Amino acid sequence: MTRLSVNINKFATLRNARGGNNPDIIKSALDCERFGAQGITVHPRPDERHIRYEDVLQLAEVVTTEFNIEGYPDERYMELVKTVKPAQATLVPDPPGVLTSNAGWDTHKNQDLLVERVQELKKEGIRTSIFTDPDANMVEGAAKVGTDRIELYTEGYASKFHGDKEMAVAAYRSSAEIALELGLEINAGHDLDLTNLAYFITEVPKVEEVSIGHALICDAIYYGLENTIRLYLRCLNP
């Protein structure tokens, strides 16, 4: 079964736009769990433009499903993750100020950094995942740094899906097969939605988890949060 982790950053974006605490980030996360999500994902950035570091500390006290903290592994991120000890840390190559994640790691050029960070996290008992493009060379590099999982960056798939879905998914399928052969588990995320998710899960073998935020929150405007989460779960496990 592929698990759904809801990225709640957009709830925080909405809250921060007006100040105060509406929507309530803690309640939003608990509601997502109550409605069936099997995980909660956050991606705190240095400018705290959506999820704040204090939010992460508060969420750690109440989240009962898998807690996944994404981010660039600088010293502040590492300190936060070591304090919280989430189920999973997802390392993303986002430089400060980037709008959203837009590429996977070059796992060869960044091998020394990734090896160091993965070892630090493993000493804390935290499962590691590395944001990775659907590229055999990068997947092989990910295996060499000792990560437990890769998260396939799916923007390329989503952007090509409506033109030729078989072409769009081909590199992801082959990358997943290589990852499995190398002993890696597979996550996926970025621009997955109710239109393209089911096909991706059918075609890409053994995806353990998808992290979905922006599209899910947009859908919730029309369908309601509870119904939207159930629709995504149906795509994952028809």
N, C-alpha and C positions, 0 to 999 in steps of 0.2 A: 504494500500500500504506500502510495506517495503522500507525504504529509504536507499540509498547508501551514506555512508560517506567514502571518500577516505583518507586514511592515507598517508600523503606525506613525511613521514620520509625518505623513500628511495631516494627521489629526493635530500634531504639534504645530505645523505650519499655520493651520487655521486658527488655533489658539493664540499664537504669537502675533497674528495680524491685528488683533484687537486688544491684546493684553488680557489680564485676568486668567481665568481657568476654565474657559468654555471653548471647545469641549474639554472635559476632564480627561487627561491622558491615562490616569490610572483606571478610571471607570471604562474608558474605551478599550483598553487592553483586556480587562476582565470580561467585558461583554463579548469581545472577539473569542475568547476562550469558551465562554458560556454558550456561544452560538456554534461551536464546533471546531474552531481553529486549533491545530495541534502544536502551534508555536507562535511566539511573538518575536519580531525582529525590530531592532532599532539601529540607526546609523548616525550617531552623534558626530557633528563636524566642528572644527575649531571655533567657528563663529557662532555656533549654537543657534543657527537660524531656524531650526525646527526642534528636534529632540535636544534637550539640554542634558548636561552631565548629571545634574541633580535628578532629572527625570529617570535616568538609568538606575541610579541608586535606589530611588523609591520603587521603581518597577521590580527590581530584584527582590524586594521584600514580599511581593504579592503574586508574581507570575508563577503559575504551577505547571504550565506546559514547558516545552523547550524554549529557553531564552537564548536568542542569537544576537550578538553584538557585532555589527559590521564597522569597518573603519580602516583608515590608513594607520599602520602600526608604528606611530611615533611614540614618544615617551609617555605623553598624556593618555593616549589610548591604552597603552600597555598597563599603565598604573590602574586605570579604571577597570579593565578586564580582570586583572589580578585581584582587585578588591571584590568585584562582584562574583567572579567565578561562574559565568554562565555555562550552559551546556555546550555552547559552540561560539567560537570567535571566527568571523569571516574576514580575512585580510583583503583589503581592496586598495588598488594603486591610485587613490584619489589625492592629488596635490591640494593644498589649501586653496579655497576659493572656487573650486570646480562646482558647476551647477548640479550635476548628477554623475553617477558612474558612467564612464564612456569607453572603457577598454579593460581587458584583462591584464594580468601581470606579464611582463617579459620574465619568465621564470629562470632564464639563464643569466641575463644581465643582473638580475636582482637576487641571485642565488644566495649569496652570503647573508644578506639582510633577512631573507625568508627563512633560511636554516636557523639563524639565531633566534628569530621571533617564534618560530614553530617550537623549537626546543624549550624556550621559556614557558610557552603556554602548556606544553605537555607536562612540564614539571608541576604545573598547577592543576593537572587533571582535566584540562579543557580541550575538547575536541576542536581541531582546526580545519578550516576550509579556506581555499585560495581561489579568488576570482580569476577565471581563466577563459581565454578565447577558445573557440572550437578549432584548435590547431594541434596536430599530433605532436609537433616539436615542443609546444608549450606544455602540453599535458605530460609528456615525458619529463620535462624539467620540473614540473610540480611534484612528480613522484620522487625525484631525487632530493627534494628539500625536506621530505619526511611528513608532509601533510596527510591528514586522514581522508580529507575529501577535497574535491574541486567544486566550485560553483560555476557552471557554464554560463557565460554572459550572453543572453539571448536576444539582445537588441537586433542583431543581424537577422536572426530567424524571423522576428516579428515584422521587420520592415519588408521582408521579401515574401512573407507568407501568402498574401493575397495575389501575388503574381504567379508563383510556382511553388507550392508548398513542399513538394518533394525535393526540389532543388534547395529550398530554404533549410530543410531539416537534415540534409545529407551529411554535412560536416559535423553536426552535433551527434548524429548517430554513430559515425565512425570514431569521433573523439571519445564518446562514452564507452565504446567497445574497447578502445585502447586503455582507457582509464581502468576499466574493470580487470583487464588482463594484468595491469600493473598493481592491482590490489587497492585501488582508490575507490571510494564511494562517491556518489554524484549528487550534487544539488544543482538547481537552475534558477535563474532569475533575471529580470529586467524586461519590461514591456510584454510580459505574458498576460493574457486576458481571456475573457470568456469565449472569444472567437478562435484563438489559436492554441489554447492550452491543451485541450483534449487530444488533438492530433500530435502535439509534441510528446505527450506522455505515452501515447500509443507507439510512436516510432522510435523513441530514445529509450534504450533498455535501462531498467533498474534505477530510475531517478528516486532518490530517497526523500527529497524535500524540494518544494518550490517556495520562494520568498516573493510575495506579491504585495505591493502597496498602492502605487498611484492608480492603476486601473481599477483595483478593487474598491478604493474609496470613491472614485468617480462613479462606478456602477451603483454604489450604495446610495448615492443621491437619488437615483431613479427607483431602485428596487428595495431600498432599506438594507441596513447592515446585516441583520440576521438572515434575510433571504439571499443576499449576495454571497455571504460565506457558504451557505448551503449550495448555491449554484456552482461555486468554485470547487467545492468538495465533490460534487457530482461529476464535474469534468475530470477530476483526478482519479476517481474510483467509480466508473460507470457500472 
